[in-house]
């Protein structure tokens, strides 16, 4: 456990039953994200998947839910800390790709 505290960006896993995700659609999807260091092709695939999700569930777009985010991992844990609120802010909004 101590090692996990020293390296919060180390390897993590979560096991999810895919059927529960499908059964919960569209509410089981909270956001789409792409890494800031991803290739243009990877970014375009994520943008396209995000646009297709909103095409299939247009009410989610109207409600402003399920954003497309860009993840910029901080160089260190303290590099993205808001000192007043003491929280990490490694995510930012991305502009969606029109299909």
C-alpha positions in Angstrom: 0.0 0.0 0.0 2.8 2.4 0.8 4.2 2.0 -2.7 0.8 2.9 -4.2 0.8 6.2 -2.2 4.3 7.0 -3.5 3.3 6.4 -7.1 -0.4 7.3 -7.6 0.0 7.0 -11.4 1.2 3.4 -11.2 -0.6 0.3 -12.6 -4.3 0.0 -11.6 -7.0 -2.4 -12.7 -10.7 -2.6 -12.4 -12.9 -5.5 -13.5 -16.3 -4.7 -14.9 -19.1 -6.9 -16.0 -19.6 -5.6 -19.6 -23.3 -6.7 -19.6 -24.0 -4.3 -16.7 -22.5 -1.5 -18.7 -24.6 -2.3 -21.8 -27.7 -2.7 -19.6 -27.1 0.7 -18.1 -26.6 2.6 -21.3 -26.6 5.5 -21.8 -26.2 6.4 -18.2 -23.3 4.0 -17.6 -21.0 6.3 -19.7 -19.9 9.4 -17.8 -17.3 10.8 -20.3 -15.0 10.0 -23.2 -11.4 10.9 -22.9 -8.3 11.0 -25.0 -4.7 11.5 -23.8 -3.0 14.7 -24.8 -0.1 12.7 -26.2 -2.3 10.4 -28.3 -1.7 10.3 -32.1 -4.0 12.3 -34.3 -5.5 9.1 -35.5 -6.3 8.0 -31.9 -7.7 11.4 -31.1 -10.0 11.2 -34.2 -11.2 7.7 -33.3 -12.2 8.9 -29.8 -13.8 12.1 -31.2 -15.8 9.9 -33.7 -16.9 7.5 -31.0 -18.0 10.4 -28.8 -20.0 11.9 -31.8 -21.6 8.5 -32.5 -22.6 8.1 -28.9 -24.4 11.4 -29.0 -26.0 10.6 -32.4 -27.5 7.4 -30.8 -28.5 9.1 -27.5 -29.2 12.8 -28.5 -30.9 13.5 -25.2 -27.6 13.1 -23.4 -26.1 15.8 -25.6 -29.0 18.2 -24.9 -28.5 17.7 -21.2 -24.8 18.5 -21.5 -23.8 15.1 -20.2 -21.0 12.8 -21.4 -18.3 15.3 -22.2 -15.2 14.7 -24.4 -12.1 15.3 -22.2 -8.4 15.5 -22.8 -6.3 13.9 -20.1 -2.9 15.5 -19.4 -1.1 13.5 -16.8 0.8 15.8 -14.5 4.6 15.5 -14.3 4.2 15.2 -10.6 1.3 15.0 -8.2 1.7 18.6 -7.2 2.0 20.1 -10.7 -1.8 20.2 -11.2 -2.9 20.9 -7.7 -5.2 23.9 -7.1 -3.6 25.3 -4.0 -6.9 26.9 -2.7 -8.9 23.7 -3.1 -6.1 21.2 -2.8 -7.3 19.0 -5.7 -5.8 17.6 -8.9 -7.1 19.0 -12.2 -5.5 16.8 -15.0 -8.6 16.8 -17.3 -9.8 19.6 -19.7 -12.5 19.8 -22.2 -11.9 18.9 -25.9 -13.7 20.2 -28.9 -15.8 17.4 -30.5 -15.4 16.3 -34.1 -18.4 16.9 -36.3 -19.4 13.8 -38.3 
